[in-house]
Amino acid sequence: MIEARPGDLEQKEERLRTLFRSLGSAIIAYSGGVDSAYVAFIAARVLGERMLAVTADSPSLAARHREEAIAFAHRFAIPHLLIRTEEFDDPNYRRNPPNRCYYCKRELYGKLTQLARERGFRAVCDGANLDDLGDFRPGRQAAREFGVISPLIECGITKADVRELSRRHGLPIWDKPASACLASRIPYGMEVTPEKLRTIERGEDVLRDLGFRIFRVRHHGVLVRLELGADELRRALEPGMIERLVRAFKTLGFTFVTLDLEGYRQGSLNEGLPTAREAK
């Protein structure tokens, strides 16, 4: 990995501030994750009341993450709004194809661009960072279609940059584990339902309450596949913990409780795709 030279990060952040000054006003698609929280923080410092961080409240957003997003915005005086999105009204989203994220983002960006027009904001921005360009991200197509700006990408800011800059600003999200929508826990081709998402959310609350920090609950119908951080796998295999995990997840309705021996890795459900290019 090539480390940033001294001063590089400051220059990148100044470019980010300059970008927001040039926009004059903006709506930020704000999930409360590391990237969008940092973008919203900087936008608020540059634009003040001429920016608005907007969070999509839907079944795919865990209640815990919604409350964390609200708390962060309040703590750092970021203008914030919750809106309701209706991606479940779209059968294309529910049937969960490999480009499911496109349909979700199309719903979100449609709502945000309409809101921007109604309230006089000049731009809609998201929190995509430079590393996202190397991953399978169907939502990027929706961003292009709606003219959504990705300030972190335009300023050459990576995920590691966001974490370090957030740490320097004293933002509590700087070391927050990566978080994706709950629907990302369901394998492509298996229908997404609000009931499945609630089960996943409850399962991840179980893992959090048991002291795990890095994890995903992958919903495979009657089978649940638990992905844990590499340094937490050994603890999960302790006899007492195995019993607690099996009991908790069977209570949630799963017949089979499995532990993925490869541990947590981002986008593991993409491993079944021929290639990201072919899945688009």
C-alpha positions in Angstrom: 0.0 0.0 0.0 1.3 3.5 -0.9 1.1 5.8 2.1 0.1 9.4 1.7 3.0 11.8 1.9 2.9 14.5 4.6 0.5 17.2 3.5 -1.3 15.0 1.0 -4.3 14.5 3.2 -4.6 18.2 4.0 -4.4 19.0 0.3 -7.1 16.5 -0.5 -9.4 17.9 2.2 -8.8 21.4 1.0 -9.8 20.3 -2.5 -13.0 18.8 -1.0 -13.8 22.1 0.8 -13.1 23.9 -2.5 -15.5 21.6 -4.3 -18.3 22.3 -1.8 -17.7 26.1 -2.0 -18.0 25.8 -5.8 -21.3 24.0 -5.5 -22.8 26.6 -3.3 -25.4 24.3 -1.8 -25.9 20.5 -1.7 -27.9 17.6 -0.4 -25.8 14.8 0.9 -27.0 11.2 0.7 -26.2 10.3 4.3 -26.4 6.8 5.8 -24.3 7.5 8.9 -21.5 5.3 7.7 -17.9 6.4 7.8 -17.8 7.9 4.3 -21.1 9.7 4.2 -20.7 11.0 7.7 -17.3 12.5 6.9 -18.7 14.1 3.7 -21.7 15.5 5.6 -19.3 16.9 8.3 -17.1 18.7 5.8 -20.1 20.0 3.8 -21.7 21.4 6.9 -18.5 23.2 7.9 -18.2 24.8 4.4 -21.9 25.4 3.6 -23.7 25.6 6.9 -27.4 25.8 6.4 -26.9 25.6 2.6 -26.4 21.8 2.9 -28.8 19.1 4.1 -27.8 15.5 5.0 -30.6 13.2 4.1 -31.1 9.6 5.4 -33.3 7.1 3.7 -35.4 5.4 6.3 -36.5 2.0 5.1 -36.5 -1.6 6.2 -33.0 -2.1 4.8 -31.5 0.4 7.3 -31.0 -1.1 10.8 -32.6 0.9 13.5 -29.3 1.1 15.3 -27.7 2.7 12.3 -30.5 5.1 11.9 -30.2 6.3 15.5 -26.4 6.6 15.2 -26.9 8.7 12.0 -29.3 11.0 13.9 -27.0 11.3 16.9 -23.9 12.1 14.8 -25.8 14.8 12.9 -27.1 16.3 16.1 -23.7 16.2 17.8 -21.9 18.0 15.0 -24.7 20.5 14.1 -25.3 19.0 10.6 -28.7 19.9 9.1 -30.4 16.5 8.8 -33.6 15.0 7.4 -35.1 11.6 7.4 -37.1 10.6 4.4 -39.0 7.4 3.5 -38.0 5.4 0.5 -40.2 2.8 -1.2 -37.8 0.5 -2.9 -40.0 -2.4 -1.8 -42.6 -1.2 -4.2 -40.3 -2.2 -7.1 -40.4 -5.9 -8.0 -37.0 -5.6 -9.5 -35.6 -4.8 -6.1 -37.5 -7.5 -4.3 -36.4 -10.3 -6.6 -32.8 -9.4 -5.7 -30.8 -9.6 -8.9 -27.0 -9.0 -8.8 -27.7 -5.3 -9.6 -30.3 -4.9 -6.8 -28.4 -1.9 -5.5 -29.1 -0.1 -8.7 -32.9 -0.2 -8.1 -32.4 0.9 -4.5 -30.2 3.8 -5.4 -32.5 4.8 -8.3 -35.3 5.2 -5.8 -33.1 7.1 -3.4 -31.6 9.5 -5.9 -34.9 10.1 -7.5 -36.2 11.2 -4.2 -33.1 13.3 -3.4 -33.1 15.1 -6.8 -36.8 16.0 -6.4 -36.1 17.3 -2.9 -33.1 19.3 -4.2 -35.4 21.0 -6.8 -38.1 21.7 -4.3 -35.7 23.3 -1.8 -33.3 25.0 -4.1 -30.2 22.9 -3.6 -27.8 23.0 -6.5 -26.4 19.5 -6.2 -26.9 16.0 -4.8 -23.8 14.3 -3.5 -23.0 10.8 -2.2 -20.3 9.2 -0.1 -18.6 7.0 -2.6 -14.8 6.9 -2.2 -12.0 6.3 -4.6 -11.7 2.6 -3.6 -15.3 2.0 -4.6 -14.3 2.3 -8.3 -12.5 -1.0 -8.0 -15.5 -2.9 -6.6 -18.8 -4.1 -8.1 -21.1 -1.2 -7.3 -24.3 -1.3 -9.4 -25.5 1.8 -7.6 -22.9 3.9 -9.4 -25.1 3.6 -12.6 -28.0 5.2 -10.8 -25.7 8.0 -9.5 -24.6 8.7 -13.1 -28.2 8.7 -14.4 -29.2 11.3 -11.8 -26.1 13.4 -12.0 -25.1 12.7 -8.4 -21.7 14.0 -7.5 -19.2 11.9 -5.6 -16.9 14.5 -3.9 -14.5 11.9 -2.4 -13.9 10.3 -5.8 -13.4 13.7 -7.4 -10.9 14.7 -4.8 -9.0 11.3 -4.9 -9.9 10.4 -1.3 -9.7 6.7 -0.3 -11.4 4.8 2.5 -8.1 5.0 4.5 -8.0 8.7 3.9 -11.5 9.2 5.2 -10.7 7.2 8.4 -7.5 9.2 9.0 -9.1 12.6 8.3 -12.1 11.7 10.5 -9.7 10.7 13.3 -7.9 14.0 13.1 -11.2 15.8 13.4 -12.1 13.8 16.4 -15.1 12.1 14.7 -16.2 9.0 16.5 -17.0 7.2 13.3 -13.3 7.1 12.2 -12.9 3.4 13.2 -16.5 2.4 12.8 -16.8 -1.0 11.1 -17.9 -1.0 7.5 -21.7 -1.2 7.2 -23.9 -2.0 4.2 -27.6 -2.2 4.0 -29.3 -5.2 5.5 -30.4 -6.5 2.0 -26.7 -7.1 1.2 -26.9 -10.1 3.5 -29.3 -12.0 1.3 -27.8 -14.0 -1.7 -28.7 -12.8 -5.2 -31.8 -14.5 -6.5 -33.4 -15.0 -3.1 -36.3 -12.6 -2.5 -35.7 -9.6 -0.2 -38.5 -9.2 2.3 -39.0 -6.9 5.3 -39.3 -10.0 7.5 -35.9 -11.4 6.4 -34.3 -8.0 7.0 -35.8 -7.8 10.6 -34.4 -11.3 11.2 -30.9 -10.3 10.0 -31.0 -7.2 12.1 -32.0 -9.1 15.2 -29.2 -11.7 14.5 -26.6 -8.9 14.2 -27.8 -7.5 17.4 -27.2 -10.9 19.0 -23.6 -10.9 17.8 -23.0 -7.4 19.0 -24.5 -8.2 22.4 -22.1 -11.2 22.6 -19.2 -8.8 22.2 -18.3 -9.4 18.5 -17.3 -6.3 16.5 -16.8 -7.3 12.9 -19.5 -9.5 11.5 -22.2 -10.2 8.9 -25.3 -12.4 9.2 -25.9 -14.0 5.8 -29.5 -15.2 5.3 -29.7 -18.4 3.2 -33.3 -19.4 3.9 -33.3 -22.0 6.6 -29.5 -21.7 6.9 -27.7 -18.8 8.4 -24.0 -18.2 7.6 -22.1 -16.2 10.2 -19.1 -14.2 9.0 -16.8 -12.9 11.8 -13.6 -11.0 11.9 -10.5 -13.2 11.6 -9.4 -12.4 15.1 -12.8 -13.3 16.5 -13.3 -16.8 14.9 -11.5 -18.6 17.7 -13.8 -17.2 20.3 -16.9 -18.2 18.3 -15.6 -21.8 18.4 -15.5 -22.0 22.2 -18.0 -24.7 23.3 -20.0 -22.3 25.5 -20.2 -19.7 22.7 -21.2 -22.3 20.1 -24.2 -23.3 22.3 -25.2 -19.6 22.7 -25.0 -18.9 19.0 -27.0 -22.1 18.0 -29.7 -21.4 20.5 -30.0 -17.7 19.6 -30.2 -18.2 15.8 -32.5 -21.2 16.0 -34.8 -19.0 18.1 -34.8 -16.6 15.2 -36.1 -19.3 13.0 -33.1 -20.8 11.3 -32.8 -24.6 11.1 -29.0 -24.7 10.4 -26.5 -22.4 12.0 -23.1 -22.3 10.3 -19.8 -20.4 10.8 -17.9 -19.3 7.7 -14.3 -20.4 8.2 -13.0 -17.7 5.9 -14.4 -15.1 8.2 -15.8 -11.7 7.3 -14.9 -10.2 3.9 -16.6 -7.4 2.1 -18.9 -8.4 -0.7 -18.7 -12.1 -0.1 -22.0 -12.7 -1.9 -20.3 -11.4 -5.1 -18.1 -14.5 -5.0 -20.8 -16.5 -6.7 -21.0 -14.1 -9.7 -19.1 -15.0 -12.9 -17.4 -11.6 -12.9 -18.6 -8.2 -11.7 -18.6 -7.1 -15.4 -20.9 -9.9 -16.5 -23.3 -9.3 -13.6 -24.0 -5.7 -14.5 
